[in-house]
Amino acid sequence: QQPTTKKIRFQIEDTGVGMNPEQMEKIFLPFEQVGSRKHQVEGTGLGLAISSKIVEMMGSRIQVKSELGKGSIFWMDLDLPEAAEWQQLTTDTAQEKIVGYQGQLRIVLIVDDRWENRSVILNLLEPLGFEVVEATNGQEGLEKAIAIRPDLIITDLSMPVMDGFEMMQCIRQSPQLADMLIVVSSASVFDLDRRKSLAAGGNDFLPKPVQADELLNTLQKHLNLKWTYDDFSSVGVQPSAASTTCNGLTTNKHEWIVPPAKELDILWDLVMKGRVNSLLERIEIVEKLDEKFIPFAQQLRQLAKSFQLKKIRDIIKEYKKNP
């Protein structure tokens, strides 16, 4: 018996600069990046070419619509078999969660001209107790390195004003900063660029997009960190649990006073959609509704900042089931 199939569409839409028909003919060619140089993103221009080949191997093709000044829409359709049985993966709760580190405060300086790249690292590290300082180019990064003497620098390579290579050269030539730990983070796929980064003074290389486990392993290696772990793996699922601990915040579950069902429904909807920023904004609203909701809101905020959405779902589900 042949399994039932369903047609699934995957679609991405942006509000960028858009493309004209001539540019659209080139975007799937290797090493092509359309648009003016200031609007080009970092990378090599291989992403769409590789993605297109993979999608063709899956029996589909990437299609695109675009309008100059308004943005582009990319989509693909796949016929996928309907699963007769499924089992929700629980590996994220089975593994120990890092919630902090032992010892003195560590300062990490992030040097990157793109706010979204800085935001990823900041949102991963701040909930763990790191002090994160940001710089938007090599010159600013050099000035902040001199001023605050961070424990470690994570830097991009391609930036305006002063790039990562020049900044590293200045740091290595400075008697005060010569021993500074520097991790280069780049979207480059070429081994030559990695070797050049290390030769220019980098202590390690972290590929983009930055993955949490790679980032934490790199920090542990260079800062000799000892992690502290969250010892509750299913908060909210076991009503008998006396207390929970997350990033230093300890709250007795039975002391939580939750907001009305309407607010829980809004929080649930945002969690299910994975809209972390909107979720954090809503948590702030809940916190201001009444001070009695503050412990509950603080717990959700800590989990949201470390992207532990499943734990938030478990908590809200428990209270929706047992108000």
C-alpha distance (Angstrom), angle and dihedral (degrees) to the residues before:
residue distance angle dihedral
Q1 . . .
Q2 3.79 . .
P3 3.81 114.8 .
T4 3.79 117.4 -113.5
T5 3.79 112.2 -104.2
K6 3.77 130.1 -150.7
K7 3.79 127.3 -160.0
I8 3.80 109.6 -123.9
R9 3.79 123.2 -169.6
F10 3.80 121.2 -152.1
Q11 3.80 111.0 -162.9
I12 3.79 134.3 178.2
E13 3.79 122.4 -170.6
D14 3.78 128.2 -174.4
T15 3.78 136.3 -177.3
G16 3.78 95.8 -139.9
V17 3.79 131.8 127.3
G18 3.81 94.9 -66.3
M19 3.81 128.2 -146.0
N20 3.78 138.9 -101.5
P21 3.85 121.4 -128.9
E22 3.81 92.6 -97.2
Q23 3.80 91.8 54.5
M24 3.80 91.9 46.3
E25 3.80 89.7 59.9
K26 3.82 90.6 59.6
I27 3.80 104.4 42.2
F28 3.82 95.4 89.4
L29 3.81 92.6 51.5
P30 3.83 117.2 101.3
F31 3.82 116.9 -95.6
E32 3.80 93.7 11.2
Q33 3.81 122.1 136.9
V34 3.79 116.1 171.0
G35 3.78 128.5 -150.6
S36 3.78 133.1 43.7
R37 3.78 116.5 -40.2
K38 3.80 94.2 -108.6
H39 3.80 89.8 58.6
Q40 3.80 95.4 47.3
V41 3.78 116.2 105.8
E42 3.78 123.7 -133.4
G43 3.79 115.8 -88.7
T44 3.78 137.9 72.9
G45 3.80 105.1 -81.7
L46 3.81 93.5 -107.7
G47 3.80 99.0 109.3
L48 3.81 99.9 88.6
A49 3.81 93.6 37.9
I50 3.81 91.7 54.9
S51 3.80 93.3 40.9
S52 3.80 90.8 51.3
K53 3.81 92.0 53.2
I54 3.81 92.0 48.4
V55 3.80 92.2 49.4
E56 3.81 90.8 49.3
M57 3.81 89.2 53.5
M58 3.81 87.1 54.3
G59 3.80 90.6 55.7
S60 3.78 99.3 -102.5
R61 3.79 140.2 81.7
I62 3.77 136.8 -132.9
Q63 3.79 113.2 -110.1
V64 3.76 127.1 -166.1
K65 3.80 140.9 -163.8
S66 3.77 120.3 -173.5
E67 3.77 141.2 172.0
L68 3.78 125.0 -165.3
G69 3.77 111.9 -108.6
K70 3.80 94.1 9.6
G71 3.80 107.2 64.2
S72 3.79 142.2 -114.5
I73 3.80 140.5 -79.6
F74 3.81 121.0 -149.4
W75 3.78 121.3 -173.1
M76 3.78 144.5 164.1
D77 3.82 132.8 -169.3
L78 3.80 123.0 -143.3
D79 3.80 131.1 -174.5
L80 3.79 104.0 -138.4
P81 3.83 128.4 -177.7
E82 3.77 115.8 -111.2
A83 3.79 110.9 -114.8
A84 3.79 112.8 -122.0
E85 3.76 91.9 -164.0
W86 3.75 131.6 17.8
Q87 3.74 136.9 179.2
Q88 3.76 124.4 -157.0
L89 3.77 111.8 -121.7
T90 3.77 113.5 -118.5
T91 3.79 100.8 -178.6
D92 3.78 90.9 112.4
T93 3.80 90.9 63.4
A94 3.79 95.0 38.4
Q95 3.78 92.6 59.8
E96 3.77 123.5 73.5
K97 3.78 113.8 -102.1
I98 3.79 120.2 -135.3
V99 3.80 108.9 -130.9
G100 3.80 101.8 166.9
Y101 3.78 146.5 -31.8
Q102 3.78 136.8 -102.1
G103 3.77 125.0 -109.8
Q104 3.78 135.4 21.5
L105 3.78 126.7 -4.6
R106 3.81 113.0 -81.4
I107 3.81 121.8 -148.1
V108 3.80 120.0 -149.8
L109 3.81 121.7 -169.3
I110 3.82 115.5 -153.7
V111 3.81 115.4 -159.5
D112 3.81 112.9 -169.5
D113 3.79 133.0 126.1
R114 3.82 92.8 -142.4
W115 3.80 114.1 79.9
E116 3.81 93.1 -154.5
N117 3.81 91.3 59.4
R118 3.79 91.4 49.4
S119 3.79 90.6 45.7
V120 3.81 93.5 57.0
I121 3.80 92.9 55.5
L122 3.80 94.0 39.5
N123 3.82 92.4 52.6
L124 3.79 90.8 48.8
L125 3.81 96.7 48.0
E126 3.81 107.4 34.1
P127 3.84 94.2 63.9
L128 3.81 88.0 54.5
G129 3.79 92.6 57.6
F130 3.82 101.5 -98.1
E131 3.79 119.7 139.4
V132 3.80 104.8 -129.0
V133 3.82 121.5 -160.4
E134 3.82 121.2 -171.3
A135 3.80 133.1 -146.9
T136 3.81 126.8 179.9
N137 3.82 100.1 -151.3
G138 3.79 142.0 10.6
Q139 3.80 95.0 -93.0
E140 3.79 92.3 53.1
G141 3.79 89.5 43.4
L142 3.81 91.6 53.4
E143 3.80 91.9 49.4
K144 3.80 92.5 49.6
A145 3.80 92.1 45.5
I146 3.81 89.0 56.1
A147 3.81 92.4 45.3
I148 3.81 102.0 45.4
R149 3.83 104.6 19.9
P150 3.83 95.9 -141.8
D151 3.78 121.3 -151.2
L152 3.81 90.1 -124.3
I153 3.81 139.4 3.6
I154 3.81 124.8 -144.8
T155 3.80 109.2 -164.1
D156 3.77 139.8 -179.0
L157 3.81 119.3 -139.5
S158 3.81 106.1 -141.7
M159 3.83 110.0 59.7
P160 3.81 137.8 135.8
V161 3.83 124.5 -104.6
M162 3.82 92.8 17.5
D163 3.80 124.8 8.3
G164 3.78 127.2 -141.5
F165 3.80 94.8 -99.3
E166 3.80 93.2 56.1
M167 3.79 92.4 44.4
M168 3.82 91.4 52.5
Q169 3.80 90.5 48.2
C170 3.81 90.8 53.1
I171 3.79 91.5 47.9
R172 3.80 93.9 49.5
Q173 3.81 90.9 49.0
S174 3.80 92.7 51.2
P175 3.84 114.5 92.8
Q176 3.81 90.1 -148.8
L177 3.83 95.8 49.5
A178 3.80 104.2 27.9
D179 3.81 94.2 109.3
M180 3.81 95.2 46.4
L181 3.82 113.9 134.7
I182 3.81 110.5 -118.8
V183 3.80 127.1 -173.4
V184 3.80 115.4 -169.0
S185 3.81 114.9 -144.5
S186 3.79 117.7 -167.7
A187 3.79 141.7 153.0
S188 3.81 91.0 -134.5
V189 3.80 114.4 126.2
F190 3.80 94.7 -164.1
D191 3.80 120.0 104.8
L192 3.82 88.9 -148.5
D193 3.81 90.7 64.3
R194 3.79 90.1 50.4
R195 3.79 91.4 51.5
K196 3.82 91.1 47.0
S197 3.81 89.5 51.1
L198 3.78 92.4 53.7
A199 3.80 92.1 42.8
A200 3.81 89.9 52.1
G201 3.78 91.0 58.2
G202 3.78 108.0 -78.1
N203 3.80 117.9 140.8
D204 3.79 94.0 -155.5
F205 3.80 143.8 -4.1
L206 3.82 126.5 -121.7
P207 3.82 116.1 -170.3
K208 3.80 122.2 -138.5
P209 2.92 134.1 -90.0
V210 3.78 84.5 54.5
Q211 3.80 113.6 -130.7
A212 3.80 118.7 -150.0
D213 3.81 95.9 -129.6
E214 3.82 93.0 48.7
L215 3.80 91.7 47.6
L216 3.80 93.7 49.2
N217 3.80 93.0 44.7
T218 3.80 89.8 51.8
L219 3.80 92.7 49.9
Q220 3.79 92.1 46.2
K221 3.79 90.8 51.1
H222 3.80 97.4 50.0
L223 3.81 100.7 32.8
N224 3.82 95.5 39.9
L225 3.79 90.4 -127.2
K226 3.78 127.3 -176.7
W227 3.78 109.4 -152.7
T228 3.78 126.6 -140.7
Y229 3.78 115.8 -142.8
D230 3.77 137.4 -144.8
D231 3.79 106.4 -117.7
F232 3.80 96.2 -162.7
S233 3.78 114.2 82.5
S234 3.79 101.3 174.1
V235 3.77 107.3 33.8
G236 3.78 111.8 -179.5
V237 3.81 93.7 17.8
Q238 3.78 95.0 84.9
P239 3.81 108.3 52.1
S240 3.80 90.5 -167.5
A241 3.80 92.7 65.2
A242 3.78 106.2 119.1
S243 3.75 98.5 -153.2
T244 3.77 144.7 -7.9
T245 3.77 131.1 -144.9
C246 3.79 127.0 -154.7
N247 3.80 126.1 166.2
G248 3.77 92.0 -22.5
L249 3.83 94.0 -47.7
T250 3.80 111.8 122.1
T251 3.76 119.3 -171.2
N252 3.78 131.7 170.9
K253 3.77 105.0 -127.2
H254 3.79 92.9 -143.8
E255 3.80 89.2 57.7
W256 3.80 93.8 57.5
I257 3.77 113.3 110.2
V258 3.77 109.1 -161.8
P259 3.81 128.3 -151.8
P260 3.82 122.4 -107.1
A261 3.80 120.6 -66.1
K262 3.81 90.7 -102.3
E263 3.81 90.9 60.9
L264 3.81 91.8 45.4
D265 3.81 88.7 53.6
I266 3.81 91.1 52.9
L267 3.81 91.6 48.5
W268 3.81 90.4 47.0
D269 3.81 91.9 51.8
L270 3.82 92.5 50.8
V271 3.81 92.4 47.6
M272 3.80 92.6 49.4
K273 3.81 89.9 51.3
G274 3.82 91.7 47.7
R275 3.81 92.6 -126.2
V276 3.79 97.5 153.4
N277 3.82 98.0 171.5
S278 3.80 92.6 49.6
L279 3.79 89.2 45.7
L280 3.81 91.3 54.4
E281 3.81 90.1 49.3
R282 3.81 90.9 51.0
I283 3.80 92.0 47.5
E284 3.81 87.8 55.9
I285 3.81 89.3 53.1
V286 3.81 90.7 50.3
E287 3.79 90.0 50.2
K288 3.80 90.6 55.4
L289 3.81 94.9 47.6
D290 3.78 92.4 76.2
E291 3.80 133.4 -17.2
K292 3.81 89.6 -125.7
F293 3.83 88.4 70.4
I294 3.83 93.0 55.7
P295 3.86 98.4 94.7
F296 3.80 90.9 49.8
A297 3.82 92.1 46.1
Q298 3.81 92.9 47.2
Q299 3.79 91.1 53.4
L300 3.81 92.1 50.9
R301 3.80 91.2 46.8
Q302 3.81 92.8 53.8
L303 3.79 91.2 49.7
A304 3.82 93.0 45.2
K305 3.81 92.8 51.0
S306 3.80 89.9 54.8
F307 3.84 90.7 44.4
Q308 3.82 93.7 -118.1
L309 3.79 92.3 148.9
K310 3.79 95.2 154.7
K311 3.79 90.7 61.0
I312 3.79 89.8 50.6
R313 3.81 89.3 51.1
D314 3.80 90.0 50.8
I315 3.80 92.1 51.2
I316 3.80 95.4 47.3
K317 3.81 92.3 42.8
E318 3.81 90.9 54.1
Y319 3.79 92.8 52.0
K320 3.80 93.2 43.7
K321 3.81 88.1 52.7
N322 3.82 95.5 42.6
P323 3.81 107.3 26.6
